[in-house]
Amino acid sequence: MVFRKIADEVILVPIRNKVGDLQSIYTLNEVGARIWKLINGKRELAKIKEILLEEFSVDVPRVEEDLKAFVQKLERIGAVEEVK
């Protein structure tokens, strides 16, 4: 996946299969874009949660729920995989 900011939108574009398939292009909101930038294969989700709590006006349960759901979606589309 390639992360690109185009105008006011942030998108993830696959660089392997289906590059021309518009359904394989994912638009991220501000929080999703920030999470994508924070995921680096070394930073644990707990640390990402802490950063999000510092940067956004949101409560702990909401961050935990949204972060988990977003990462699961990234896994489903093949954008990330769990490091073991």
Biopython code that builds the backbone (N, CA, C, O; Angstrom):
import numpy as np
from Bio.PDB.StructureBuilder import StructureBuilder

atoms = [
    (1, "MET", "N", (0.835, -1.181, 0.000)),
    (1, "MET", "CA", (0.000, 0.000, 0.000)),
    (1, "MET", "C", (0.882, 1.247, 0.000)),
    (1, "MET", "O", (1.947, 1.290, 0.616)),
    (2, "VAL", "N", (0.404, 2.233, -0.698)),
    (2, "VAL", "CA", (1.072, 3.528, -0.719)),
    (2, "VAL", "C", (0.115, 4.536, -0.109)),
    (2, "VAL", "O", (-1.077, 4.541, -0.419)),
    (3, "PHE", "N", (0.636, 5.379, 0.750)),
    (3, "PHE", "CA", (-0.131, 6.419, 1.430)),
    (3, "PHE", "C", (0.094, 7.716, 0.680)),
    (3, "PHE", "O", (1.239, 8.113, 0.460)),
    (4, "ARG", "N", (-0.987, 8.390, 0.278)),
    (4, "ARG", "CA", (-0.858, 9.648, -0.457)),
    (4, "ARG", "C", (-1.869, 10.654, 0.047)),
    (4, "ARG", "O", (-3.009, 10.304, 0.354)),
    (5, "LYS", "N", (-1.451, 11.902, 0.131)),
    (5, "LYS", "CA", (-2.364, 12.995, 0.427)),
    (5, "LYS", "C", (-2.587, 13.740, -0.879)),
    (5, "LYS", "O", (-1.647, 14.256, -1.483)),
    (6, "ILE", "N", (-3.832, 13.788, -1.303)),
    (6, "ILE", "CA", (-4.192, 14.456, -2.543)),
    (6, "ILE", "C", (-5.264, 15.484, -2.202)),
    (6, "ILE", "O", (-6.366, 15.137, -1.777)),
    (7, "ALA", "N", (-4.925, 16.737, -2.394)),
    (7, "ALA", "CA", (-5.814, 17.840, -1.995)),
    (7, "ALA", "C", (-6.094, 17.695, -0.503)),
    (7, "ALA", "O", (-5.161, 17.691, 0.300)),
    (8, "ASP", "N", (-7.351, 17.578, -0.125)),
    (8, "ASP", "CA", (-7.700, 17.445, 1.293)),
    (8, "ASP", "C", (-7.992, 16.010, 1.701)),
    (8, "ASP", "O", (-8.488, 15.766, 2.800)),
    (9, "GLU", "N", (-7.687, 15.055, 0.822)),
    (9, "GLU", "CA", (-7.964, 13.661, 1.124)),
    (9, "GLU", "C", (-6.678, 12.870, 1.296)),
    (9, "GLU", "O", (-5.658, 13.145, 0.663)),
    (10, "VAL", "N", (-6.761, 11.885, 2.169)),
    (10, "VAL", "CA", (-5.657, 10.960, 2.381)),
    (10, "VAL", "C", (-6.142, 9.598, 1.920)),
    (10, "VAL", "O", (-7.209, 9.138, 2.325)),
    (11, "ILE", "N", (-5.350, 8.955, 1.067)),
    (11, "ILE", "CA", (-5.769, 7.671, 0.510)),
    (11, "ILE", "C", (-4.676, 6.625, 0.635)),
    (11, "ILE", "O", (-3.488, 6.940, 0.704)),
    (12, "LEU", "N", (-5.110, 5.369, 0.661)),
    (12, "LEU", "CA", (-4.215, 4.219, 0.568)),
    (12, "LEU", "C", (-4.470, 3.594, -0.786)),
    (12, "LEU", "O", (-5.612, 3.312, -1.150)),
    (13, "VAL", "N", (-3.401, 3.380, -1.525)),
    (13, "VAL", "CA", (-3.509, 2.814, -2.865)),
    (13, "VAL", "C", (-2.675, 1.543, -2.919)),
    (13, "VAL", "O", (-1.498, 1.564, -2.561)),
    (14, "PRO", "N", (-3.266, 0.435, -3.361)),
    (14, "PRO", "CA", (-2.484, -0.799, -3.478)),
    (14, "PRO", "C", (-1.463, -0.663, -4.603)),
    (14, "PRO", "O", (-1.756, -0.075, -5.644)),
    (15, "ILE", "N", (-0.273, -1.204, -4.392)),
    (15, "ILE", "CA", (0.748, -1.128, -5.442)),
    (15, "ILE", "C", (0.956, -2.464, -6.127)),
    (15, "ILE", "O", (1.752, -2.561, -7.061)),
    (16, "ARG", "N", (0.263, -3.484, -5.687)),
    (16, "ARG", "CA", (0.389, -4.798, -6.331)),
    (16, "ARG", "C", (-0.837, -5.068, -7.171)),
    (16, "ARG", "O", (-0.966, -4.554, -8.282)),
    (17, "ASN", "N", (-1.721, -5.862, -6.651)),
    (17, "ASN", "CA", (-2.922, -6.275, -7.390)),
    (17, "ASN", "C", (-3.931, -5.144, -7.467)),
    (17, "ASN", "O", (-4.018, -4.315, -6.561)),
    (18, "LYS", "N", (-4.676, -5.115, -8.525)),
    (18, "LYS", "CA", (-5.836, -4.253, -8.683)),
    (18, "LYS", "C", (-5.536, -2.761, -8.568)),
    (18, "LYS", "O", (-6.381, -2.021, -8.064)),
    (19, "VAL", "N", (-4.407, -2.300, -8.999)),
    (19, "VAL", "CA", (-4.065, -0.878, -8.884)),
    (19, "VAL", "C", (-5.112, -0.006, -9.556)),
    (19, "VAL", "O", (-5.434, 1.065, -9.041)),
    (20, "GLY", "N", (-5.644, -0.426, -10.675)),
    (20, "GLY", "CA", (-6.633, 0.362, -11.382)),
    (20, "GLY", "C", (-8.045, 0.212, -10.852)),
    (20, "GLY", "O", (-8.951, 0.902, -11.317)),
    (21, "ASP", "N", (-8.253, -0.666, -9.897)),
    (21, "ASP", "CA", (-9.570, -0.919, -9.335)),
    (21, "ASP", "C", (-9.886, 0.135, -8.279)),
    (21, "ASP", "O", (-9.274, 0.147, -7.211)),
    (22, "LEU", "N", (-10.827, 1.010, -8.568)),
    (22, "LEU", "CA", (-11.161, 2.096, -7.644)),
    (22, "LEU", "C", (-11.707, 1.583, -6.317)),
    (22, "LEU", "O", (-11.639, 2.288, -5.310)),
    (23, "GLN", "N", (-12.246, 0.373, -6.301)),
    (23, "GLN", "CA", (-12.733, -0.181, -5.043)),
    (23, "GLN", "C", (-11.585, -0.640, -4.150)),
    (23, "GLN", "O", (-11.810, -0.978, -2.988)),
    (24, "SER", "N", (-10.374, -0.657, -4.667)),
    (24, "SER", "CA", (-9.197, -1.035, -3.881)),
    (24, "SER", "C", (-8.464, 0.192, -3.354)),
    (24, "SER", "O", (-7.397, 0.063, -2.754)),
    (25, "ILE", "N", (-9.018, 1.366, -3.567)),
    (25, "ILE", "CA", (-8.437, 2.606, -3.046)),
    (25, "ILE", "C", (-9.247, 3.001, -1.815)),
    (25, "ILE", "O", (-10.476, 3.050, -1.864)),
    (26, "TYR", "N", (-8.562, 3.281, -0.721)),
    (26, "TYR", "CA", (-9.221, 3.542, 0.553)),
    (26, "TYR", "C", (-8.949, 4.969, 1.003)),
    (26, "TYR", "O", (-7.798, 5.399, 1.078)),
    (27, "THR", "N", (-10.016, 5.697, 1.301)),
    (27, "THR", "CA", (-9.905, 7.062, 1.808)),
    (27, "THR", "C", (-9.888, 7.006, 3.330)),
    (27, "THR", "O", (-10.707, 6.323, 3.946)),
    (28, "LEU", "N", (-8.951, 7.727, 3.927)),
    (28, "LEU", "CA", (-8.821, 7.735, 5.379)),
    (28, "LEU", "C", (-9.264, 9.075, 5.944)),
    (28, "LEU", "O", (-9.030, 10.123, 5.342)),
    (29, "ASN", "N", (-9.906, 9.031, 7.106)),
    (29, "ASN", "CA", (-10.209, 10.280, 7.798)),
    (29, "ASN", "C", (-8.953, 10.727, 8.559)),
    (29, "ASN", "O", (-7.915, 10.069, 8.488)),
    (30, "GLU", "N", (-9.049, 11.828, 9.275)),
    (30, "GLU", "CA", (-7.884, 12.383, 9.964)),
    (30, "GLU", "C", (-7.270, 11.398, 10.956)),
    (30, "GLU", "O", (-6.048, 11.265, 11.027)),
    (31, "VAL", "N", (-8.108, 10.716, 11.715)),
    (31, "VAL", "CA", (-7.604, 9.768, 12.711)),
    (31, "VAL", "C", (-6.997, 8.547, 12.018)),
    (31, "VAL", "O", (-5.931, 8.075, 12.413)),
    (32, "GLY", "N", (-7.668, 8.042, 10.994)),
    (32, "GLY", "CA", (-7.134, 6.908, 10.247)),
    (32, "GLY", "C", (-5.786, 7.224, 9.628)),
    (32, "GLY", "O", (-4.880, 6.391, 9.651)),
    (33, "ALA", "N", (-5.646, 8.421, 9.075)),
    (33, "ALA", "CA", (-4.373, 8.842, 8.478)),
    (33, "ALA", "C", (-3.285, 8.911, 9.542)),
    (33, "ALA", "O", (-2.141, 8.529, 9.295)),
    (34, "ARG", "N", (-3.643, 9.398, 10.723)),
    (34, "ARG", "CA", (-2.656, 9.486, 11.806)),
    (34, "ARG", "C", (-2.228, 8.093, 12.263)),
    (34, "ARG", "O", (-1.044, 7.847, 12.491)),
    (35, "ILE", "N", (-3.186, 7.189, 12.395)),
    (35, "ILE", "CA", (-2.854, 5.815, 12.782)),
    (35, "ILE", "C", (-1.932, 5.197, 11.748)),
    (35, "ILE", "O", (-0.940, 4.561, 12.103)),
    (36, "TRP", "N", (-2.249, 5.378, 10.463)),
    (36, "TRP", "CA", (-1.415, 4.826, 9.399)),
    (36, "TRP", "C", (0.018, 5.333, 9.516)),
    (36, "TRP", "O", (0.965, 4.568, 9.333)),
    (37, "LYS", "N", (0.180, 6.612, 9.820)),
    (37, "LYS", "CA", (1.521, 7.175, 9.969)),
    (37, "LYS", "C", (2.244, 6.607, 11.188)),
    (37, "LYS", "O", (3.467, 6.473, 11.182)),
    (38, "LEU", "N", (1.490, 6.275, 12.226)),
    (38, "LEU", "CA", (2.101, 5.774, 13.458)),
    (38, "LEU", "C", (2.464, 4.293, 13.390)),
    (38, "LEU", "O", (3.352, 3.840, 14.112)),
    (39, "ILE", "N", (1.791, 3.543, 12.537)),
    (39, "ILE", "CA", (2.087, 2.109, 12.413)),
    (39, "ILE", "C", (3.405, 1.961, 11.659)),
    (39, "ILE", "O", (3.521, 2.353, 10.498)),
    (40, "ASN", "N", (4.383, 1.393, 12.336)),
    (40, "ASN", "CA", (5.686, 1.247, 11.685)),
    (40, "ASN", "C", (6.303, -0.134, 11.891)),
    (40, "ASN", "O", (7.457, -0.358, 11.526)),
    (41, "GLY", "N", (5.547, -1.052, 12.467)),
    (41, "GLY", "CA", (6.067, -2.394, 12.693)),
    (41, "GLY", "C", (6.852, -2.525, 13.979)),
    (41, "GLY", "O", (7.201, -3.635, 14.382)),
    (42, "LYS", "N", (7.132, -1.418, 14.624)),
    (42, "LYS", "CA", (7.891, -1.448, 15.876)),
    (42, "LYS", "C", (7.076, -0.869, 17.031)),
    (42, "LYS", "O", (7.246, -1.270, 18.182)),
    (43, "ARG", "N", (6.203, 0.063, 16.720)),
    (43, "ARG", "CA", (5.407, 0.740, 17.746)),
    (43, "ARG", "C", (4.203, -0.136, 18.088)),
    (43, "ARG", "O", (3.445, -0.532, 17.202)),
    (44, "GLU", "N", (4.034, -0.432, 19.357)),
    (44, "GLU", "CA", (2.918, -1.256, 19.807)),
    (44, "GLU", "C", (1.623, -0.450, 19.774)),
    (44, "GLU", "O", (1.636, 0.778, 19.862)),
    (45, "LEU", "N", (0.509, -1.160, 19.647)),
    (45, "LEU", "CA", (-0.779, -0.480, 19.601)),
    (45, "LEU", "C", (-1.054, 0.320, 20.874)),
    (45, "LEU", "O", (-1.732, 1.346, 20.832)),
    (46, "ALA", "N", (-0.533, -0.145, 21.994)),
    (46, "ALA", "CA", (-0.707, 0.600, 23.247)),
    (46, "ALA", "C", (-0.070, 1.989, 23.149)),
    (46, "ALA", "O", (-0.631, 2.967, 23.643)),
    (47, "LYS", "N", (1.078, 2.072, 22.524)),
    (47, "LYS", "CA", (1.745, 3.367, 22.352)),
    (47, "LYS", "C", (0.966, 4.243, 21.371)),
    (47, "LYS", "O", (0.836, 5.450, 21.574)),
    (48, "ILE", "N", (0.450, 3.628, 20.310)),
    (48, "ILE", "CA", (-0.363, 4.382, 19.352)),
    (48, "ILE", "C", (-1.595, 4.932, 20.056)),
    (48, "ILE", "O", (-1.993, 6.073, 19.823)),
    (49, "LYS", "N", (-2.196, 4.120, 20.913)),
    (49, "LYS", "CA", (-3.360, 4.577, 21.689)),
    (49, "LYS", "C", (-2.998, 5.790, 22.533)),
    (49, "LYS", "O", (-3.749, 6.764, 22.562)),
    (50, "GLU", "N", (-1.865, 5.748, 23.217)),
    (50, "GLU", "CA", (-1.424, 6.879, 24.042)),
    (50, "GLU", "C", (-1.268, 8.146, 23.205)),
    (50, "GLU", "O", (-1.704, 9.223, 23.612)),
    (51, "ILE", "N", (-0.653, 8.016, 22.051)),
    (51, "ILE", "CA", (-0.438, 9.169, 21.176)),
    (51, "ILE", "C", (-1.774, 9.747, 20.724)),
    (51, "ILE", "O", (-1.959, 10.965, 20.725)),
    (52, "LEU", "N", (-2.704, 8.879, 20.340)),
    (52, "LEU", "CA", (-4.016, 9.346, 19.902)),
    (52, "LEU", "C", (-4.752, 10.067, 21.025)),
    (52, "LEU", "O", (-5.411, 11.080, 20.791)),
    (53, "LEU", "N", (-4.640, 9.548, 22.235)),
    (53, "LEU", "CA", (-5.287, 10.199, 23.380)),
    (53, "LEU", "C", (-4.710, 11.587, 23.628)),
    (53, "LEU", "O", (-5.431, 12.500, 24.030)),
    (54, "GLU", "N", (-3.419, 11.745, 23.390)),
    (54, "GLU", "CA", (-2.776, 13.051, 23.559)),
    (54, "GLU", "C", (-3.184, 14.035, 22.467)),
    (54, "GLU", "O", (-3.340, 15.228, 22.730)),
    (55, "GLU", "N", (-3.355, 13.541, 21.251)),
    (55, "GLU", "CA", (-3.565, 14.411, 20.097)),
    (55, "GLU", "C", (-5.028, 14.713, 19.780)),
    (55, "GLU", "O", (-5.328, 15.731, 19.157)),
    (56, "PHE", "N", (-5.933, 13.841, 20.200)),
    (56, "PHE", "CA", (-7.341, 14.010, 19.862)),
    (56, "PHE", "C", (-8.183, 14.081, 21.124)),
    (56, "PHE", "O", (-7.843, 13.482, 22.144)),
    (57, "SER", "N", (-9.259, 14.800, 21.048)),
    (57, "SER", "CA", (-10.181, 14.945, 22.173)),
    (57, "SER", "C", (-11.175, 13.787, 22.151)),
    (57, "SER", "O", (-12.267, 13.888, 21.593)),
    (58, "VAL", "N", (-10.760, 12.680, 22.779)),
    (58, "VAL", "CA", (-11.585, 11.467, 22.765)),
    (58, "VAL", "C", (-11.291, 10.652, 24.018)),
    (58, "VAL", "O", (-10.205, 10.745, 24.589)),
    (59, "ASP", "N", (-12.270, 9.850, 24.441)),
    (59, "ASP", "CA", (-12.068, 9.064, 25.658)),
    (59, "ASP", "C", (-11.408, 7.715, 25.352)),
    (59, "ASP", "O", (-11.365, 7.276, 24.202)),
    (60, "VAL", "N", (-10.902, 7.077, 26.392)),
    (60, "VAL", "CA", (-10.140, 5.831, 26.255)),
    (60, "VAL", "C", (-10.941, 4.717, 25.569)),
    (60, "VAL", "O", (-10.439, 4.114, 24.621)),
    (61, "PRO", "N", (-12.176, 4.423, 26.017)),
    (61, "PRO", "CA", (-12.904, 3.330, 25.355)),
    (61, "PRO", "C", (-13.101, 3.566, 23.860)),
    (61, "PRO", "O", (-13.012, 2.629, 23.066)),
    (62, "ARG", "N", (-13.365, 4.795, 23.477)),
    (62, "ARG", "CA", (-13.580, 5.103, 22.055)),
    (62, "ARG", "C", (-12.298, 4.886, 21.255)),
    (62, "ARG", "O", (-12.338, 4.314, 20.166)),
    (63, "VAL", "N", (-11.159, 5.339, 21.788)),
    (63, "VAL", "CA", (-9.886, 5.142, 21.092)),
    (63, "VAL", "C", (-9.590, 3.659, 20.956)),
    (63, "VAL", "O", (-9.204, 3.198, 19.882)),
    (64, "GLU", "N", (-9.766, 2.912, 22.027)),
    (64, "GLU", "CA", (-9.483, 1.478, 21.982)),
    (64, "GLU", "C", (-10.354, 0.778, 20.939)),
    (64, "GLU", "O", (-9.862, -0.024, 20.145)),
    (65, "GLU", "N", (-11.637, 1.087, 20.951)),
    (65, "GLU", "CA", (-12.579, 0.470, 20.018)),
    (65, "GLU", "C", (-12.253, 0.838, 18.565)),
    (65, "GLU", "O", (-12.196, -0.029, 17.693)),
    (66, "ASP", "N", (-12.043, 2.133, 18.322)),
    (66, "ASP", "CA", (-11.767, 2.596, 16.961)),
    (66, "ASP", "C", (-10.423, 2.087, 16.439)),
    (66, "ASP", "O", (-10.311, 1.703, 15.275)),
    (67, "LEU", "N", (-9.409, 2.085, 17.297)),
    (67, "LEU", "CA", (-8.083, 1.617, 16.899)),
    (67, "LEU", "C", (-8.136, 0.136, 16.539)),
    (67, "LEU", "O", (-7.588, -0.277, 15.518)),
    (68, "LYS", "N", (-8.786, -0.650, 17.365)),
    (68, "LYS", "CA", (-8.903, -2.086, 17.097)),
    (68, "LYS", "C", (-9.632, -2.332, 15.774)),
    (68, "LYS", "O", (-9.178, -3.129, 14.953)),
    (69, "ALA", "N", (-10.751, -1.653, 15.569)),
    (69, "ALA", "CA", (-11.536, -1.835, 14.344)),
    (69, "ALA", "C", (-10.750, -1.409, 13.112)),
    (69, "ALA", "O", (-10.800, -2.081, 12.081)),
    (70, "PHE", "N", (-10.026, -0.300, 13.208)),
    (70, "PHE", "CA", (-9.259, 0.200, 12.073)),
    (70, "PHE", "C", (-8.127, -0.756, 11.711)),
    (70, "PHE", "O", (-7.906, -1.042, 10.534)),
    (71, "VAL", "N", (-7.417, -1.244, 12.710)),
    (71, "VAL", "CA", (-6.311, -2.172, 12.454)),
    (71, "VAL", "C", (-6.845, -3.483, 11.872)),
    (71, "VAL", "O", (-6.222, -4.060, 10.980)),
    (72, "GLN", "N", (-7.975, -3.951, 12.361)),
    (72, "GLN", "CA", (-8.572, -5.164, 11.799)),
    (72, "GLN", "C", (-8.933, -4.963, 10.335)),
    (72, "GLN", "O", (-8.743, -5.863, 9.517)),
    (73, "LYS", "N", (-9.450, -3.791, 10.002)),
    (73, "LYS", "CA", (-9.777, -3.511, 8.603)),
    (73, "LYS", "C", (-8.509, -3.473, 7.755)),
    (73, "LYS", "O", (-8.494, -4.000, 6.643)),
    (74, "LEU", "N", (-7.448, -2.857, 8.268)),
    (74, "LEU", "CA", (-6.175, -2.836, 7.541)),
    (74, "LEU", "C", (-5.657, -4.248, 7.308)),
    (74, "LEU", "O", (-5.112, -4.542, 6.245)),
    (75, "GLU", "N", (-5.823, -5.120, 8.293)),
    (75, "GLU", "CA", (-5.406, -6.516, 8.140)),
    (75, "GLU", "C", (-6.231, -7.214, 7.061)),
    (75, "GLU", "O", (-5.686, -7.946, 6.236)),
    (76, "ARG", "N", (-7.553, -6.986, 7.066)),
    (76, "ARG", "CA", (-8.440, -7.629, 6.087)),
    (76, "ARG", "C", (-8.094, -7.234, 4.657)),
    (76, "ARG", "O", (-8.185, -8.061, 3.750)),
    (77, "ILE", "N", (-7.700, -5.990, 4.446)),
    (77, "ILE", "CA", (-7.391, -5.548, 3.076)),
    (77, "ILE", "C", (-5.936, -5.802, 2.707)),
    (77, "ILE", "O", (-5.507, -5.496, 1.594)),
    (78, "GLY", "N", (-5.177, -6.365, 3.650)),
    (78, "GLY", "CA", (-3.785, -6.708, 3.364)),
    (78, "GLY", "C", (-2.817, -5.546, 3.465)),
    (78, "GLY", "O", (-1.705, -5.614, 2.941)),
    (79, "ALA", "N", (-3.231, -4.482, 4.134)),
    (79, "ALA", "CA", (-2.356, -3.311, 4.259)),
    (79, "ALA", "C", (-1.332, -3.491, 5.375)),
    (79, "ALA", "O", (-0.240, -2.926, 5.313)),
    (80, "VAL", "N", (-1.678, -4.271, 6.389)),
    (80, "VAL", "CA", (-0.764, -4.569, 7.496)),
    (80, "VAL", "C", (-0.945, -6.025, 7.891)),
    (80, "VAL", "O", (-1.934, -6.663, 7.532)),
    (81, "GLU", "N", (0.016, -6.534, 8.628)),
    (81, "GLU", "CA", (-0.122, -7.858, 9.209)),
    (81, "GLU", "C", (0.445, -7.826, 10.603)),
    (81, "GLU", "O", (1.331, -7.029, 10.913)),
    (82, "GLU", "N", (-0.066, -8.690, 11.434)),
    (82, "GLU", "CA", (0.363, -8.736, 12.827)),
    (82, "GLU", "C", (1.813, -9.205, 12.921)),
    (82, "GLU", "O", (2.196, -10.192, 12.293)),
    (83, "VAL", "N", (2.614, -8.493, 13.711)),
    (83, "VAL", "CA", (3.991, -8.883, 13.948)),
    (83, "VAL", "C", (4.003, -9.817, 15.141)),
    (83, "VAL", "O", (3.463, -9.502, 16.201)),
    (84, "LYS", "N", (4.628, -10.977, 14.955)),
    (84, "LYS", "CA", (4.654, -11.971, 16.061)),
    (84, "LYS", "C", (6.052, -12.151, 16.560)),
    (84, "LYS", "O", (6.282, -12.937, 17.480)),
]
sb = StructureBuilder()
sb.init_structure("model")
sb.init_model(0)
sb.init_chain("A")
sb.init_seg("    ")
for serial, (resi, resn, name, xyz) in enumerate(atoms, 1):
    if name == "N":
        sb.init_residue(resn, " ", resi, " ")
    sb.init_atom(name, np.array(xyz, "f"), 0.0, 1.0, " ", f" {name:<3s}", serial, name[0])
structure = sb.get_structure()
